[in-house]
Amino acid sequence: MSDRVRVVQFGAGPIGISCLKTVLSKPSHIELVGVIDIDPLKVGKDVGDILGLPEKTGIIVSADANAVLSATKPDVVLHTTSSFLARMYDQLILCASHGANVVSSTEELAYPYHRHPSISVELDRVAKENGVTLLGTGVNPGYAMDALALMATGVCNSVKSITVNREVNAGLRRLPLQQKVGAGITETLFAEKKATGMFGHIGLVESIRMIADGMGWTITRIEEQLDPVVSKKQVVTPYLTVEKGQVAGIHHHAYGYDGEELLITLDLKMFVGAENPRDEVVAESDPPMNLLVKGGIFGDTATVATLINNIPLVMESAPGLKTAKDIPLLRAFGTR
């Protein structure tokens, strides 16, 4: 890719801020041309001031997405605003209507066809009409518990089942993630939040669907279970303190069945104080496959990397709504 890619950052929360820092660290490959966010503490400020840089960038954060996209005409929008597709898919349509490819961290966009069939059809239509690619990705979903599992089967002659285990020490992660898993709350409050259906990790169902479709497997039933992990001791993070007996995080698992046959097991533990962080893919296969990432994939850094490393891939892909299994093998971009 000879010319620099023109990029707009849509959403300047913790992940968006990290994206901005990484984009600005790759000046020979990427040109940051705009930033969109609705936070009144950021709107109207120079990106350099928000990031604490010694010099201004000349790029001012704006809440007017249409104006930014019209003025900058980006090649790619890095989109980091919400986990829930129904709340923000109009943002994706706006980006596509301006002729911009989109790489988004929205978890439900990672494999949206079953949870949001009508929205998926609309996004695919608008993307194709405008000749752009829309991609939902991230470390999980988008890599650790789905794309990595599919790649692991590439040397297998046959596969009977796939199990993915992911354990994350949430105490090393950003505050919003610690709050997302309920660190420091009571079990009673955990149960109340769980009852809303908007709590815990978003994406295990999407990962099961991606794996199954990638393997050509039929899934007739998906079961999910979300339980609290209760801390056995006091744990202090840079952001909060979890007392003994309080919730430290979540144990979220999902199972994909074809009839009574269990084909896919996803087991996610994400809690403050986890002592065995790891990512593991185990396939009952020929030959047997067991991939282990000791220490685990650090989610905050890896999420940013997946977003930015997908920039050249979406630009080279055929137009439409895509998933991690549809595009070329992910690899680092702009590292030298």
N, C-alpha and C positions, 0 to 999 in steps of 0.2 A: 504494500500500500504506500504509494509514493507521496501523496498529499496528506496533510494533517486532517484528521476527522473533526468536523465541527460538532461540538457537544453542548447540549443544555442539560443542566441538572434540575430535575423537577422534584422538589422536596428536599429541605435542608435540615432534617432531624439528625440524630446521631449517625445513622448510616449515610445519609446524604452528605453530611459534613466530611465523613471519611472518604466518600467518593470524590468530593471536591479536592481534598488534599492529594489523593492519588492521581487524579486527572492533571492537576497542576505540576505533578512530579514527572510527567511524561510529555514535555513541551515539543519534542521532535515528532510525536505521533498524534497528539490530541490538542485541539484548541478549544478551550472553554469559552463559549460565546454568550451564555446567559444562565441565570439561576432564578427559579420560581419557587416561592414559598409564601405562606399566608401569615407567618408569625410576625406580629407587629414589632417585636424586638429585633427582627432581621430585615424587614422590608425597608428599602431606601438606603441600606448600608452597603458599603463596598465589601466584596467577598474577602478581600485582604484583612479588613477590620474584623469580620466575623471569625476568620481563621487565626487571628492573632499574628498575621504576617508583618514583617518590617516595612513592606511597601504595599501601596494600593494596587489593585489589579485593573481598575477601570470598569469592572463589571458590577452593576448594582442589582441587588436582590429586588425582584418585583413580584407583586401578587397577581398581576395581570398576565395570565398564561397566554392568552390569545395574542396580546401585544408582543410579548417576548418571542413567541414562535414566528410571528409575522416579520419581526424586525431582524431576527438572527438567522432564520432558515437553516436550522441544524440538520446534520446528517443523521444524528442519533440523539435520542433523549434518554438519559438515565433517570428512571422513575422510581422514587422511594417514598410513597405517601401513605399507603394503607395495606393491611393484610387481606381486606375483604373486597372482592371484586365488584359486588353490587353497589358499593359506596362510591366507587371512583372510575368505573369503566368509561364514563364520559370524558375523563382526562385522556385516556388512551385514544379514544376516537378523535379528540381535538388534535393530539399530536399527529396521528395518521393523516388527518385532513390537511395538515400543513406539510405533508410529504416527508415526515420524519420517522425513521425506524425507532422502535422503543425496546429497551431492555429494562424490565421491571422486577422489583423485589417482592411484588404482591404475591403472597403464598398461594392464594386461590387461582392465580393466573398460571401457575406452574403446570397444571393439568386441569383445565376448567370445564371440559366437555360434559362431565356427568353432573357436577354440582350446578353449573350455570349453562345449560345447553343453548338457550336462546341468545344469551349474551355472547357466547362463543361464536355462534353463527354470524351475529352482527359484527363482531370484531374482525372475523376472518374476511367478511365481505368488504368492509371499509378499508382494511389493509390492502387487499388485492386491488380495489378500485384506485387506490393511491400509490400502488407499486412499492409498498413498504412491508417490513416484517415486524411483528409484535411477538415478544418473547418474555415469558415469566420464568425467572430463575433465582438462584441464590444457593447457599450451602445446603439448606434443608427447608423445603423441598428444592430440587433442582440439581443436587449432586450427591450428597453423602448417603442418603437413604433410598436413592432411586437410580440416577444416572450411573453412579459408581457400581451399583449392583448389576445393572445391565451390562456394563463394560466387562465385569468380572466373568460373565458367562461366555465371553467371546472365544475362549479356548476350550469350551466344553462341548462334547458330542451330544450329551443329553442332560437335561436338568429336571429334577422332580419337584424341588421346592427351593425357596430362597428365604433366608432369615437375615435381617439387618439389625444389629445392636448399636445403639449410640448412647454414650454416657457423657454428659457435659457438666463441668463444674461452673455453675451459673455465677458463683462468687467472683469469677474473673471477667465476667461479661459486663456490658453496659447496664445502667440503672433500669431503663425501660424493659429489658429482658428479665432482670431480677423481679420486677414488679409483675411482668407477664406470667411468670411461673408461680407467683404468690409467695415469694420469700418474705417471711416475717409476719404472715397473717395467721389467724387461728384456723383450726380444722372446720369450725362452724362457718366461718366466712368463706373458706375454700368451697364448701358444699354449696353455699349460696351463689358464688361466682360460677361454679360448674353448672348449676341449674340454668343459667342464662344461655348456655350454648356458645358463648363468645369468649370462653376462657381456656387457657392452656395453649398447647401448640397447634397451629393451623398448618395442615399440609400432609398429614399421614395418609388420609384417604387419597389425596392427589398422587402421592408417591406409589401407593398400591396400584392405582389405575395406570400410572405410567409404566411400572414394571410389567403388569399383566399385559397391557397392549403391546409393549415392546417384545415380550416373549410369545405373543400370540395365544395367551391363556384366556379362558373365559372365567370371569369372576361373577358368581351368582349371589354372593353375600359378603358383606364387610361388617366386622364387629370391632368396636372401639371400646377401650376402657381407660378412664382417667382417674388416678388415685393420687393423694398427697404423699409426699415423702416428709416424714416428721423428723425434725432434727433431734439427735441424741445428745447434743452439746451446744453450747453457745458458739456461734460463728459470726465473725465480724468481717464485713466487706468494706471497700472504700465508700459505699453508699448507704449501707444499712446494717443493722444487727439482728440476727436470728437467734432467739433464745431457745434453750432446751425445751422441747415440747411444742414449739411453733412449727409451722410449715416451712420447710426448706426449699420446696419446689415440687415438681411433678414426676410421676411415672405414668407415661402415656403409651399404650400399646394398641396396635391394630392388626387385624387378621383378615386375610382375603381367602375365601373358600370358593371352590367349584363343587357345588353340592355339599357333600360332607368331607371332601378332601381339602385339607389345609395346604395351600400353595405358597402363601406369602405371609411372613411374620415380621412386623416392624416393632421394635422395642426401644423406646426413647426414655431415658432418665435424664432429667435436667434440673439440678438442684444445687444450692449453695453447700459447699463442703464435700462434693463428690470426690472420692479418693482414687477412683480407677477410670479416669476419662479415657475414652477410646471410641473409635469407629471400626466396626467389624461387619464384613459381609461373609456369610456362610451359605454355600450352595450345596445341596445334596445332588451331586452331579457326577458325570464321568468326563474328565477326572474330578475328584473332589476339589472344592475351591474354598479357601479360607483366607481372606484378606484382612489384615489388622493394621490400623493406624494407631500406634502407641501414643498416648497423650491426647488423641483425638484431633479433629480438624477444628482449629480455633474459629468459631463462627463469625465473629464481627469482622475480622480481617478477611476471612475466606468469602464472606458474602460480597464484600466490595470487589474482591478479585474476580468472582464469577461475573459480576455485572460488567466490569470493564473489559475482561478478557473475551466477553461475548460481542463486543463492539464490531470487530471485523467479521465475525461469523454472521451476524444479522445483516450486515451490509452485503454480504456475498450470497445470502440465502434467497430462494424464490419468495415472492411476496405472499403474505398471509399470516395467520395466527400459528405460531410454532411452539414446540416444547423442546426440552433438553434432548429428547431422544430423536428429534427430527433434524437437528443441525449437525455440522461436522464436530469431530472430537474436540472438546474444550482444551485449550492450551494457553500458556502465558502469552501476553501481548505487550509489546513495547517495553521490554525489560532491559534493553541496551540502547 
